[in-house]
Amino acid sequence: MDKQTAERVLRHPKFRRMARQKALIGWSFSAIIFFMYVLYIWMIGESPETFAKTVSEGSITTWGIYAGLFVIIFSFVTTGIYVSIANGKFEEMTKDVVREVQGE
């Protein structure tokens, strides 16, 4: 793609709308993950005994292990959802705009 075509794509209203949507979704997902990590750290600071409790009597596994795993898995799943949206819907929207600009 030449520079002139790229500039026309960047100025296209559909591309700008898509870029705003993508940014909004990206920042929203980032805020959700950030909130989850802050909540996790806050809970550790406010109530460490909650995370220190064992899951069942005689067990060595604590609730803190499960909480930490949940935060990590939640982050991976959330990131996967974002990547799926970005590489699916938004990629198709970008391709449509490029085709429109190139007159195909």
All heavy atoms as an XYZ file, in Angstrom:
844
protein
N       0.848     -1.165      0.000
C       0.000      0.000      0.000
C       0.900      1.237      0.000
O       1.803      1.335      0.811
C      -0.900     -0.036      1.241
C      -1.804      1.150      1.352
S      -2.843      1.245      2.832
C      -3.318     -0.392      3.188
N       0.598      2.157     -0.894
C       1.414      3.363     -0.955
C       0.995      4.366      0.130
O      -0.037      4.203      0.781
C       1.359      3.995     -2.352
C      -0.051      4.437     -2.737
O      -0.891      4.605     -1.840
O      -0.306      4.612     -3.939
N       1.805      5.377      0.298
C       1.598      6.361      1.367
C       0.277      7.115      1.201
O      -0.429      7.359      2.174
C       2.773      7.337      1.400
C       2.751      8.271      2.563
C       3.998      9.127      2.611
C       3.933     10.049      3.815
N       5.121     10.865      3.945
N      -0.065      7.451     -0.031
C      -1.296      8.197     -0.298
C      -2.526      7.360      0.065
O      -3.468      7.863      0.678
C      -1.343      8.606     -1.761
C      -2.503      9.525     -2.093
C      -2.506      9.921     -3.552
O      -1.959      9.222     -4.400
N      -3.140     11.041     -3.851
N      -2.500      6.100     -0.278
C      -3.615      5.204      0.064
C      -3.723      5.051      1.573
O      -4.821      5.091      2.128
C      -3.425      3.828     -0.600
O      -3.293      4.000     -2.009
C      -4.587      2.912     -0.306
N      -2.594      4.902      2.231
C      -2.597      4.766      3.690
C      -3.190      6.008      4.351
O      -3.977      5.903      5.299
C      -1.184      4.524      4.201
N      -2.857      7.175      3.840
C      -3.400      8.418      4.398
C      -4.914      8.501      4.191
O      -5.640      8.951      5.068
C      -2.699      9.624      3.782
C      -1.279      9.806      4.280
C      -0.533     10.920      3.562
O      -1.134     11.629      2.724
O       0.670     11.076      3.847
N      -5.381      8.060      3.020
C      -6.827      8.067      2.760
C      -7.552      7.092      3.680
O      -8.653      7.378      4.150
C      -7.092      7.745      1.289
C      -6.694      8.909      0.401
C      -7.085      8.790     -1.060
N      -7.834      7.629     -1.511
C      -7.514      6.904     -2.570
N      -6.433      7.191     -3.280
N      -8.257      5.897     -2.927
N      -6.933      5.947      3.936
C      -7.529      4.976      4.864
C      -7.607      5.590      6.264
O      -8.642      5.506      6.930
C      -6.723      3.656      4.894
C      -7.138      2.773      6.064
C      -6.868      2.910      3.580
N      -6.539      6.222      6.705
C      -6.516      6.819      8.049
C      -7.534      7.949      8.205
O      -8.017      8.196      9.305
C      -5.114      7.322      8.380
C      -4.046      6.247      8.555
C      -2.669      6.875      8.726
C      -4.376      5.345      9.737
N      -7.876      8.636      7.120
C      -8.851      9.731      7.171
C     -10.281      9.247      6.976
O     -11.227      9.994      7.214
C      -8.522     10.777      6.110
C      -7.330     11.637      6.432
C      -7.242     12.840      5.507
N      -7.365     12.496      4.088
C      -6.342     12.313      3.255
N      -5.104     12.469      3.690
N      -6.544     11.998      1.995
N     -10.457      8.030      6.537
C     -11.786      7.505      6.225
C     -12.648      7.464      7.493
O     -12.201      6.997      8.551
C     -11.661      6.101      5.626
C     -12.875      5.647      4.902
N     -14.009      5.245      5.556
C     -13.132      5.550      3.571
C     -14.911      4.901      4.669
N     -14.409      5.069      3.444
N     -13.919      7.936      7.421
C     -14.790      7.959      8.613
C     -15.011      6.585      9.243
O     -15.035      6.459     10.470
C     -16.106      8.524      8.085
C     -15.784      9.184      6.802
C     -14.552      8.536      6.260
N     -15.161      5.551      8.421
C     -15.361      4.201      8.973
C     -14.118      3.739      9.737
O     -14.228      3.105     10.787
C     -15.678      3.201      7.862
C     -17.060      3.321      7.298
C     -17.285      2.249      6.236
C     -18.629      2.369      5.581
N     -18.812      1.366      4.523
N     -12.943      4.047      9.196
C     -11.708      3.652      9.874
C     -11.567      4.399     11.202
O     -11.192      3.815     12.216
C     -10.489      3.907      8.988
C      -9.206      3.443      9.612
C      -8.826      2.118      9.524
C      -8.398      4.322     10.320
C      -7.663      1.665     10.123
C      -7.230      3.882     10.919
C      -6.864      2.558     10.817
N     -11.884      5.687     11.198
C     -11.791      6.473     12.436
C     -12.764      5.951     13.491
O     -12.427      5.857     14.668
C     -12.053      7.948     12.149
C     -10.910      8.608     11.420
C     -11.267     10.058     11.118
N     -10.163     10.733     10.486
C      -9.323     11.540     11.104
N      -9.461     11.771     12.393
N      -8.339     12.112     10.457
N     -13.980      5.602     13.057
C     -14.969      5.051     13.989
C     -14.474      3.724     14.557
O     -14.570      3.474     15.757
C     -16.303      4.883     13.258
C     -17.439      4.485     14.149
C     -18.818      4.527     13.482
N     -18.870      4.005     12.128
C     -18.986      4.747     11.024
N     -19.034      6.058     11.115
N     -19.043      4.180      9.831
N     -13.913      2.883     13.678
C     -13.380      1.596     14.129
C     -12.231      1.808     15.114
O     -12.141      1.129     16.130
C     -12.900      0.780     12.928
C     -12.352     -0.596     13.254
S     -10.617     -0.695     13.739
C      -9.807      0.119     12.401
N     -11.361      2.768     14.823
C     -10.219      3.029     15.708
C     -10.699      3.494     17.083
O     -10.139      3.094     18.104
C      -9.291      4.063     15.081
N     -11.744      4.323     17.105
C     -12.294      4.774     18.396
C     -12.890      3.603     19.169
O     -12.695      3.470     20.375
C     -13.345      5.863     18.182
C     -12.770      7.237     17.931
C     -13.830      8.330     18.034
N     -14.954      8.140     17.129
C     -14.997      8.555     15.865
N     -13.960      9.191     15.350
N     -16.066      8.347     15.130
N     -13.635      2.744     18.477
C     -14.227      1.566     19.116
C     -13.139      0.648     19.682
O     -13.255      0.157     20.813
C     -15.088      0.782     18.132
C     -16.372      1.449     17.758
C     -17.121      0.656     16.691
O     -16.620     -0.330     16.146
N     -18.336      1.099     16.378
N     -12.114      0.438     18.884
C     -11.018     -0.443     19.308
C     -10.311      0.133     20.534
O      -9.992     -0.595     21.475
C     -10.030     -0.633     18.157
C      -8.979     -1.669     18.421
C      -8.118     -1.876     17.181
C      -7.070     -2.932     17.415
N      -6.224     -3.133     16.243
N     -10.094      1.439     20.527
C      -9.445      2.078     21.681
C     -10.325      1.974     22.918
O      -9.839      1.673     24.017
C      -9.132      3.535     21.362
N     -11.630      2.200     22.751
C     -12.552      2.120     23.880
C     -12.576      0.712     24.472
O     -12.484      0.534     25.692
C     -13.960      2.531     23.437
C     -15.038      2.444     24.504
C     -14.760      3.434     25.625
C     -16.411      2.694     23.896
N     -12.645     -0.277     23.609
C     -12.655     -1.663     24.091
C     -11.317     -2.005     24.747
O     -11.281     -2.624     25.814
C     -12.991     -2.639     22.953
C     -14.461     -2.498     22.577
C     -12.680     -4.076     23.337
C     -14.881     -3.311     21.377
N     -10.223     -1.589     24.126
C      -8.897     -1.863     24.688
C      -8.727     -1.249     26.066
O      -8.256     -1.908     27.002
N      -9.108      0.020     26.211
C      -8.988      0.682     27.519
C      -9.948      0.074     28.536
O      -9.613     -0.039     29.720
C      -9.207      2.180     27.390
C      -8.010      2.873     26.840
C      -7.859      3.412     25.597
C      -6.752      3.079     27.510
N      -6.603      3.935     25.449
C      -5.907      3.752     26.603
C      -6.276      2.754     28.775
C      -4.600      4.108     26.936
C      -4.973      3.107     29.108
C      -4.156      3.771     28.200
N     -11.129     -0.336     28.089
C     -12.085     -0.964     29.007
C     -11.543     -2.287     29.541
O     -11.609     -2.558     30.752
C     -13.420     -1.201     28.302
O     -13.981      0.009     27.887
N     -11.023     -3.105     28.651
C     -10.449     -4.384     29.081
C      -9.246     -4.151     30.002
O      -9.071     -4.861     30.995
C     -10.045     -5.230     27.870
C     -11.177     -6.023     27.286
C     -12.222     -5.402     26.631
C     -11.196     -7.402     27.389
C     -13.260     -6.121     26.095
C     -12.233     -8.145     26.849
C     -13.275     -7.503     26.203
N      -8.437     -3.154     29.684
C      -7.284     -2.829     30.538
C      -7.744     -2.394     31.925
O      -7.155     -2.798     32.930
C      -6.447     -1.717     29.906
O      -5.881     -2.160     28.704
N      -8.796     -1.593     31.975
C      -9.321     -1.130     33.262
C      -9.864     -2.294     34.085
O      -9.658     -2.354     35.301
C     -10.404     -0.080     33.033
N     -10.539     -3.220     33.424
C     -11.082     -4.389     34.130
C      -9.949     -5.225     34.727
O     -10.005     -5.625     35.898
C     -11.957     -5.237     33.180
C     -13.247     -4.477     32.844
C     -12.266     -6.601     33.780
C     -14.028     -5.068     31.688
N      -8.923     -5.489     33.939
C      -7.788     -6.275     34.436
C      -7.070     -5.525     35.552
O      -6.722     -6.107     36.585
C      -6.825     -6.643     33.286
C      -7.501     -7.648     32.352
C      -5.518     -7.226     33.824
C      -6.723     -7.948     31.094
N      -6.864     -4.229     35.377
C      -6.220     -3.409     36.416
C      -7.033     -3.464     37.707
O      -6.476     -3.652     38.795
C      -6.069     -1.967     35.937
C      -5.474     -1.055     36.958
C      -4.115     -1.110     37.247
C      -6.258     -0.145     37.645
C      -3.554     -0.272     38.199
C      -5.714      0.692     38.589
C      -4.361      0.635     38.869
N      -8.356     -3.309     37.600
C      -9.222     -3.374     38.770
C      -9.089     -4.729     39.467
O      -9.034     -4.796     40.700
C     -10.683     -3.121     38.372
C     -11.646     -3.282     39.500
C     -11.748     -2.317     40.487
C     -12.440     -4.416     39.593
C     -12.633     -2.478     41.546
C     -13.319     -4.591     40.638
C     -13.420     -3.615     41.627
N      -9.024     -5.793     38.697
C      -8.905     -7.137     39.279
C      -7.603     -7.268     40.072
O      -7.605     -7.780     41.188
C      -8.973     -8.190     38.172
C      -8.914     -9.608     38.680
S     -10.249    -10.068     39.791
C     -11.625    -10.004     38.675
N      -6.492     -6.796     39.512
C      -5.211     -6.866     40.214
C      -5.207     -5.987     41.461
O      -4.713     -6.392     42.514
C      -4.047     -6.484     39.286
C      -3.552     -7.630     38.451
C      -3.988     -7.799     37.143
C      -2.662     -8.562     38.966
C      -3.548     -8.862     36.374
C      -2.208     -9.621     38.205
C      -2.662     -9.768     36.913
O      -2.220    -10.829     36.159
N      -5.778     -4.782     41.353
C      -5.842     -3.886     42.516
C      -6.691     -4.510     43.619
O      -6.318     -4.473     44.798
C      -6.373     -2.495     42.113
C      -6.731     -1.661     43.327
C      -5.357     -1.768     41.249
N      -7.827     -5.090     43.252
C      -8.692     -5.750     44.231
C      -7.953     -6.900     44.917
O      -8.031     -7.052     46.142
C      -9.956     -6.270     43.544
C     -10.972     -6.962     44.433
C     -11.533     -5.986     45.459
C     -12.088     -7.542     43.580
N      -7.226     -7.673     44.138
C      -6.458     -8.805     44.685
C      -5.411     -8.310     45.696
O      -5.340     -8.819     46.818
C      -5.799     -9.563     43.533
C      -4.905    -10.698     43.941
C      -5.417    -11.849     44.519
C      -3.529    -10.625     43.734
C      -4.587    -12.900     44.879
C      -2.698    -11.675     44.090
C      -3.230    -12.799     44.659
O      -2.404    -13.831     45.016
N      -4.642     -7.313     45.315
C      -3.615     -6.776     46.212
C      -4.244     -6.122     47.431
O      -3.753     -6.266     48.558
C      -2.702     -5.773     45.458
C      -1.959     -6.470     44.315
C      -1.730     -5.080     46.402
C      -1.066     -7.617     44.746
N      -5.346     -5.407     47.216
C      -6.041     -4.766     48.334
C      -6.528     -5.814     49.333
O      -6.390     -5.632     50.544
C      -7.214     -3.940     47.799
C      -8.009     -3.273     48.880
C      -7.625     -2.214     49.661
C      -9.305     -3.644     49.314
N      -8.632     -1.903     50.539
C      -9.674     -2.763     50.343
C     -10.212     -4.627     48.917
C     -10.902     -2.846     50.992
C     -11.431     -4.710     49.559
C     -11.759     -3.823     50.585
N      -7.093     -6.916     48.829
C      -7.570     -7.982     49.720
C      -6.414     -8.616     50.501
O      -6.571     -8.949     51.676
C      -8.314     -9.053     48.922
C      -9.701     -8.663     48.494
S     -10.820     -8.421     49.877
C     -10.867    -10.060     50.570
N      -5.274     -8.777     49.859
C      -4.113     -9.334     50.558
C      -3.704     -8.404     51.695
O      -3.398     -8.849     52.801
C      -2.932     -9.551     49.586
C      -3.235    -10.703     48.641
C      -1.636     -9.827     50.358
C      -2.226    -10.866     47.520
N      -3.732     -7.104     51.448
C      -3.340     -6.136     52.470
C      -4.360     -5.997     53.585
O      -4.005     -5.841     54.754
N      -5.638     -6.037     53.243
C      -6.697     -5.836     54.231
C      -7.045     -7.099     55.014
O      -7.422     -7.010     56.182
C      -7.970     -5.317     53.532
C      -7.888     -3.882     53.112
C      -7.804     -2.918     54.282
O      -8.558     -3.093     55.264
O      -6.967     -2.010     54.208
N      -6.988     -8.228     54.369
C      -7.427     -9.457     55.013
C      -6.533    -10.636     54.642
O      -6.968    -11.595     54.000
C      -8.876     -9.742     54.596
O      -9.370    -10.863     55.240
N      -5.268    -10.595     55.062
C      -4.370    -11.696     54.700
C      -4.810    -13.040     55.289
O      -4.535    -14.098     54.704
C      -3.018    -11.257     55.253
C      -3.317    -10.226     56.269
C      -4.610     -9.591     55.873
N      -5.519    -12.988     56.405
C      -5.969    -14.247     57.011
C      -6.974    -14.985     56.126
O      -7.062    -16.208     56.171
C      -6.544    -14.006     58.415
C      -7.777    -13.133     58.482
C      -7.505    -11.633     58.445
O      -6.341    -11.201     58.459
O      -8.498    -10.891     58.374
N      -7.715    -14.251     55.317
C      -8.668    -14.883     54.396
C      -7.923    -15.741     53.377
O      -8.331    -16.866     53.083
C      -9.496    -13.811     53.663
O     -10.185    -13.016     54.620
C     -10.497    -14.435     52.722
N      -6.840    -15.208     52.849
C      -6.066    -15.956     51.863
C      -5.232    -17.059     52.510
O      -4.805    -17.991     51.831
C      -5.148    -15.021     51.073
C      -5.873    -14.167     50.082
C      -5.680    -12.801     50.047
C      -6.748    -14.730     49.170
C      -6.340    -12.017     49.128
C      -7.418    -13.954     48.250
C      -7.220    -12.592     48.217
N      -5.002    -16.952     53.804
C      -4.192    -17.953     54.498
C      -5.007    -19.170     54.928
O      -4.433    -20.202     55.277
C      -3.515    -17.326     55.716
N      -6.331    -19.058     54.912
C      -7.182    -20.185     55.317
C      -7.043    -21.328     54.326
O      -6.999    -21.121     53.118
C      -8.649    -19.758     55.378
C      -8.975    -18.850     56.525
C     -10.441    -18.509     56.510
C     -10.730    -17.483     57.608
N     -12.102    -16.973     57.485
N      -6.999    -22.526     54.864
C      -6.927    -23.695     53.985
C      -8.300    -23.961     53.385
O      -9.328    -23.628     53.978
C      -6.425    -24.940     54.735
O      -7.285    -25.191     55.844
C      -4.998    -24.753     55.219
N      -8.315    -24.591     52.229
C      -9.557    -24.870     51.520
C     -10.402    -25.873     52.293
O     -11.611    -25.724     52.415
C      -9.256    -25.367     50.091
C     -10.519    -25.772     49.371
C      -8.509    -24.304     49.306
N      -9.758    -26.886     52.825
C     -10.459    -27.863     53.655
C      -9.537    -28.271     54.797
O      -8.326    -28.074     54.743
C     -10.863    -29.088     52.827
O      -9.722    -29.716     52.298
N     -10.124    -28.818     55.816
C      -9.340    -29.215     56.979
C      -8.324    -30.290     56.582
O      -8.628    -31.243     55.879
C     -10.252    -29.753     58.077
C      -9.539    -29.851     59.396
C     -10.506    -29.869     60.562
O     -11.562    -29.239     60.466
O     -10.165    -30.524     61.543
N      -7.093    -30.102     57.005
C      -6.023    -31.037     56.702
C      -5.355    -30.765     55.363
O      -4.376    -31.415     55.003
N      -5.875    -29.817     54.619
C      -5.318    -29.485     53.313
C      -4.165    -28.496     53.466
O      -4.084    -27.762     54.436
C      -6.418    -28.857     52.445
O      -5.885    -28.377     51.243
N      -3.250    -28.499     52.526
C      -2.171    -27.509     52.552
C      -2.434    -26.374     51.551
O      -1.758    -25.369     51.560
C      -0.797    -28.144     52.259
C      -0.782    -28.807     50.894
C      -0.416    -29.111     53.355
C       0.599    -29.216     50.435
N      -3.460    -26.554     50.709
C      -3.802    -25.536     49.718
C      -4.663    -24.460     50.373
O      -5.668    -24.758     51.016
C      -4.570    -26.154     48.541
O      -3.809    -27.240     48.013
C      -4.813    -25.135     47.452
N      -4.259    -23.205     50.171
C      -5.006    -22.093     50.768
C      -5.862    -21.403     49.714
O      -5.669    -21.572     48.513
C      -4.043    -21.056     51.381
O      -3.260    -20.494     50.325
C      -3.149    -21.688     52.436
N      -6.788    -20.574     50.185
C      -7.642    -19.807     49.279
C      -6.816    -18.804     48.480
O      -7.211    -18.417     47.382
C      -8.753    -19.103     50.046
C      -9.820    -20.060     50.458
C     -10.086    -20.502     51.719
C     -10.762    -20.720     49.600
N     -11.130    -21.406     51.697
C     -11.558    -21.549     50.403
C     -10.986    -20.707     48.232
C     -12.569    -22.342     49.880
C     -12.012    -21.487     47.709
C     -12.787    -22.298     48.536
N      -5.690    -18.396     49.022
C      -4.823    -17.461     48.313
C      -4.293    -18.041     47.008
O      -4.146    -17.320     46.016
N      -4.020    -19.341     47.003
C      -3.564    -20.009     45.779
C      -4.655    -19.927     44.711
O      -4.391    -19.562     43.563
C      -3.198    -21.490     46.050
C      -2.036    -21.593     47.029
C      -2.917    -22.228     44.744
C      -0.728    -21.069     46.494
N      -5.874    -20.243     45.105
C      -6.983    -20.196     44.147
C      -7.262    -18.769     43.689
O      -7.566    -18.539     42.518
C      -8.244    -20.819     44.735
C      -8.160    -22.325     44.841
C      -8.260    -22.968     46.059
C      -7.978    -23.102     43.706
C      -8.180    -24.343     46.151
C      -7.894    -24.474     43.783
C      -8.005    -25.095     45.012
O      -7.922    -26.460     45.096
N      -7.191    -17.828     44.600
C      -7.422    -16.424     44.225
C      -6.362    -15.958     43.226
O      -6.680    -15.301     42.228
C      -7.422    -15.537     45.464
N      -5.109    -16.286     43.475
C      -4.033    -15.909     42.563
C      -4.195    -16.558     41.201
O      -4.018    -15.908     40.160
N      -4.536    -17.838     41.183
C      -4.778    -18.533     39.914
C      -5.954    -17.914     39.166
O      -5.909    -17.752     37.947
C      -5.033    -20.021     40.157
C      -3.807    -20.862     40.477
C      -4.227    -22.279     40.870
C      -2.865    -20.895     39.292
N      -7.001    -17.543     39.906
C      -8.156    -16.913     39.280
C      -7.761    -15.608     38.600
O      -8.161    -15.349     37.459
C      -9.270    -16.655     40.300
C     -10.400    -15.858     39.714
C     -11.326    -16.467     38.886
C     -10.513    -14.503     39.977
C     -12.365    -15.735     38.321
C     -11.546    -13.761     39.417
C     -12.474    -14.379     38.596
N      -6.979    -14.783     39.281
C      -6.550    -13.501     38.709
C      -5.746    -13.731     37.425
O      -5.967    -13.059     36.415
C      -5.744    -12.677     39.732
C      -5.077    -11.479     39.088
C      -6.639    -12.225     40.880
N      -4.839    -14.682     37.457
C      -4.011    -14.967     36.286
C      -4.858    -15.502     35.130
O      -4.763    -15.021     33.991
C      -2.886    -15.960     36.641
C      -1.894    -15.284     37.594
C      -2.179    -16.466     35.388
C      -0.921    -16.248     38.245
N      -5.723    -16.469     35.410
C      -6.572    -17.051     34.367
C      -7.550    -16.012     33.828
O      -7.776    -15.927     32.615
C      -7.293    -18.311     34.895
C      -6.263    -19.416     35.151
C      -8.376    -18.777     33.934
C      -6.790    -20.608     35.911
N      -8.117    -15.202     34.711
C      -9.025    -14.135     34.297
C      -8.331    -13.184     33.324
O      -8.909    -12.785     32.308
C      -9.520    -13.376     35.528
C     -10.428    -12.227     35.201
C     -11.771    -12.446     34.968
C      -9.941    -10.933     35.137
C     -12.622    -11.383     34.658
C     -10.768     -9.867     34.833
C     -12.118    -10.092     34.588
N      -7.084    -12.852     33.621
C      -6.324    -11.948     32.756
C      -6.069    -12.572     31.387
O      -6.202    -11.901     30.360
C      -4.990    -11.577     33.412
O      -5.226    -10.880     34.609
N      -5.706    -13.847     31.369
C      -5.479    -14.535     30.095
C      -6.762    -14.600     29.274
O      -6.749    -14.351     28.066
C      -4.941    -15.955     30.319
C      -3.459    -16.020     30.472
C      -2.888    -16.203     31.719
C      -2.626    -15.907     29.375
C      -1.512    -16.263     31.875
C      -1.245    -15.966     29.508
C      -0.686    -16.145     30.769
N      -7.867    -14.947     29.921
C      -9.144    -15.062     29.202
C      -9.582    -13.696     28.671
O      -9.996    -13.578     27.514
C     -10.230    -15.675     30.118
C     -11.612    -15.563     29.501
C      -9.898    -17.128     30.416
N      -9.473    -12.671     29.495
C      -9.848    -11.322     29.075
C      -8.999    -10.866     27.896
O      -9.515    -10.295     26.920
C      -9.716    -10.334     30.247
O     -10.499    -10.812     31.348
C     -10.204     -8.953     29.873
N      -7.703    -11.122     27.962
C      -6.808    -10.774     26.859
C      -7.175    -11.557     25.608
O      -7.189    -11.003     24.493
C      -5.346    -11.033     27.248
O      -5.042    -10.260     28.414
C      -4.395    -10.675     26.128
N      -7.491    -12.826     25.764
C      -7.899    -13.653     24.627
C      -9.169    -13.132     23.965
O      -9.278    -13.122     22.729
N     -10.114    -12.685     24.767
C     -11.355    -12.124     24.225
C     -11.043    -10.864     23.428
O     -11.544    -10.676     22.315
C     -12.373    -11.844     25.348
C     -12.861    -13.159     25.951
C     -13.551    -11.018     24.823
C     -13.657    -12.999     27.230
N     -10.199    -10.004     23.988
C      -9.835     -8.776     23.276
C      -9.136     -9.091     21.958
O      -9.465     -8.507     20.921
C      -8.938     -7.879     24.130
C      -8.405     -6.721     23.324
C      -9.211     -5.636     23.024
C      -7.118     -6.746     22.797
C      -8.746     -4.595     22.236
C      -6.650     -5.717     22.003
C      -7.468     -4.641     21.736
O      -7.011     -3.627     20.947
N      -8.193    -10.002     21.979
C      -7.455    -10.364     20.760
C      -8.415    -10.936     19.720
O      -8.318    -10.621     18.529
C      -6.315    -11.352     21.076
C      -5.736    -11.966     19.817
C      -5.232    -10.656     21.877
N      -9.356    -11.750     20.159
C     -10.337    -12.321     19.245
C     -11.172    -11.220     18.588
O     -11.400    -11.254     17.372
C     -11.244    -13.281     20.017
O     -12.281    -13.740     19.207
N     -11.614    -10.254     19.364
C     -12.390     -9.138     18.817
C     -11.530     -8.309     17.880
O     -11.947     -7.964     16.774
C     -12.963     -8.267     19.961
C     -14.011     -9.046     20.745
C     -13.560     -6.979     19.403
C     -14.443     -8.373     22.034
N     -10.315     -7.980     18.319
C      -9.436     -7.122     17.517
C      -9.039     -7.794     16.207
O      -8.983     -7.141     15.164
C      -8.189     -6.753     18.320
N      -8.757     -9.088     16.254
C      -8.322     -9.790     15.042
C      -9.492    -10.259     14.189
O      -9.291    -10.684     13.055
C      -7.451    -10.990     15.394
C      -6.091    -10.575     15.887
O      -5.685     -9.432     15.730
N      -5.384    -11.495     16.506
N     -10.691    -10.191     14.718
C     -11.866    -10.606     13.962
C     -12.610     -9.413     13.407
O     -12.414     -9.004     12.260
N     -13.436     -8.847     14.235
C     -14.312     -7.740     13.826
C     -13.525     -6.541     13.306
O     -13.816     -6.028     12.221
C     -15.168     -7.325     15.025
C     -16.042     -6.134     14.771
C     -16.773     -5.724     16.040
C     -17.559     -4.446     15.798
N     -18.174     -3.965     17.022
N     -12.546     -6.092     14.064
C     -11.826     -4.875     13.680
C     -10.930     -5.087     12.462
O     -10.758     -4.185     11.646
C     -11.028     -4.315     14.856
C     -11.904     -3.807     15.970
C     -11.649     -4.150     17.277
C     -12.987     -2.996     15.700
C     -12.458     -3.687     18.299
C     -13.804     -2.523     16.710
C     -13.548     -2.874     18.016
N     -10.387     -6.270     12.320
C      -9.558     -6.561     11.154
C     -10.412     -6.551      9.890
O      -9.999     -6.020      8.854
C      -8.845     -7.903     11.328
C      -7.863     -8.232     10.246
C      -6.669     -7.292     10.193
O      -6.319     -6.701     11.233
O      -6.092     -7.142      9.102
N     -11.599     -7.117      9.985
C     -12.510     -7.110      8.835
C     -12.939     -5.697      8.480
O     -13.033     -5.338      7.307
C     -13.736     -7.990      9.107
C     -13.484     -9.457      8.935
C     -12.928     -9.801      7.565
O     -13.472     -9.329      6.539
O     -11.931    -10.542      7.508
N     -13.200     -4.881      9.500
C     -13.585     -3.487      9.243
C     -12.452     -2.742      8.540
O     -12.696     -1.962      7.611
C     -13.961     -2.800     10.555
C     -15.250     -3.319     11.157
S     -15.559     -2.689     12.826
C     -16.147     -1.042     12.453
N     -11.236     -2.981      8.957
C     -10.078     -2.335      8.332
C      -9.942     -2.780      6.882
O      -9.725     -1.960      5.982
C      -8.786     -2.654      9.110
O      -8.933     -2.212     10.452
C      -7.579     -1.987      8.484
N     -10.087     -4.073      6.630
C      -9.999     -4.585      5.262
C     -11.087     -3.989      4.378
O     -10.842     -3.666      3.211
C     -10.085     -6.116      5.255
C      -8.832     -6.795      5.769
C      -9.004     -8.302      5.775
C      -7.768     -8.979      6.333
N      -7.938    -10.441      6.399
N     -12.300     -3.827      4.926
C     -13.393     -3.225      4.160
C     -13.056     -1.797      3.767
O     -13.295     -1.372      2.632
C     -14.695     -3.243      4.966
C     -15.279     -4.627      5.115
O     -14.897     -5.534      4.340
O     -16.138     -4.815      6.007
N     -12.501     -1.035      4.695
C     -12.135      0.356      4.407
C     -11.043      0.400      3.349
O     -11.108      1.205      2.408
C     -11.700      1.095      5.692
C     -11.084      2.460      5.369
C     -12.872      1.265      6.647
N     -10.055     -0.460      3.456
C      -8.966     -0.488      2.474
C      -9.525     -0.817      1.094
O      -9.173     -0.166      0.094
C      -7.851     -1.484      2.885
C      -6.863     -1.696      1.756
C      -7.149     -1.008      4.143
N     -10.420     -1.787      1.016
C     -11.044     -2.138     -0.274
C     -11.847     -0.957     -0.836
O     -11.782     -0.665     -2.021
C     -11.947     -3.357     -0.115
C     -11.182     -4.666     -0.108
C     -12.123     -5.857     -0.240
N     -12.961     -6.045      0.946
C     -12.634     -6.839      1.972
N     -11.503     -7.516      1.958
N     -13.433     -6.961      2.995
N     -12.554     -0.280      0.068
C     -13.334      0.893     -0.361
C     -12.432      1.982     -0.922
O     -12.711      2.566     -1.972
C     -14.103      1.457      0.851
C     -15.580      1.507      0.671
C     -16.274      2.017      1.916
O     -16.259      3.246      2.147
O     -16.833      1.180      2.652
N     -11.345      2.266     -0.220
C     -10.423      3.315     -0.642
C      -9.740      2.945     -1.952
O      -9.535      3.796     -2.821
C      -9.375      3.601      0.470
C      -8.225      4.435     -0.036
C     -10.053      4.288      1.648
N      -9.409      1.681     -2.111
C      -8.738      1.240     -3.328
C      -9.712      1.027     -4.480
O      -9.298      0.797     -5.613
C      -7.949     -0.053     -3.071
C      -6.753      0.164     -2.177
C      -6.008     -1.127     -1.878
O      -6.552     -2.213     -1.966
N      -4.736     -0.977     -1.516
N     -11.021      1.115     -4.194
C     -12.026      1.011     -5.247
C     -12.300     -0.387     -5.714
O     -12.715     -0.608     -6.847
N     -12.065     -1.367     -4.886
C     -12.307     -2.772     -5.267
C     -13.722     -3.165     -4.999
O     -14.392     -2.725     -4.170
C     -11.352     -3.701     -4.493
C      -9.919     -3.489     -4.894
C      -8.970     -4.382     -4.105
O      -9.420     -5.239     -3.349
O      -7.771     -4.196     -4.265
